[in-house]
C-alpha cells in the first residue's frame, strides 16, 4: 500500500507547481495591464502562493 501514497504525493506536488505557475502568470498579466499597481499585485500573489504551498504541505502530511 506504499505505492498509492507515493503517487498521491507526486500528484500533490505536480498540482501545487501548476497552481503556483498559474498564480505567477496571472500576476504578470495583471502587472502588464496595470504597472502602477505592481506592488499590490506582487504582495497578493506571494500571499496566495504561500497559502497554496501550505495546503500542499498539509496534504502531504495527511498522506502519512
JOSULBEL-V537507 format. One record per backbone hydrogen bond with DSSP energy under -1.0 kcal/mol. CO is the residue of the C=O (numbers start at 1). NH is the residue of the N-H. Records with the same first field share a line. If there is no record, write none. Layout:
BEGIN
CO = NH ; NH
END
This chain:
BEGIN
2 = 6
3 = 7
4 = 8
5 = 9
6 = 10
7 = 11
8 = 12
9 = 13
10 = 14
11 = 15
12 = 16
13 = 17
14 = 18
15 = 19
16 = 20
17 = 21
18 = 22
19 = 23
20 = 24
21 = 25
22 = 26
23 = 27
24 = 28
25 = 29
26 = 30
27 = 31
28 = 32
29 = 33
30 = 34
34 = 37
35 = 38
37 = 41
38 = 42
39 = 43
40 = 44
41 = 45
42 = 46
43 = 47
44 = 48
45 = 49
46 = 50
47 = 51
48 = 52
49 = 53
50 = 54
51 = 55
52 = 56
53 = 57
54 = 58
55 = 59
56 = 60
57 = 61
58 = 62
59 = 63
END
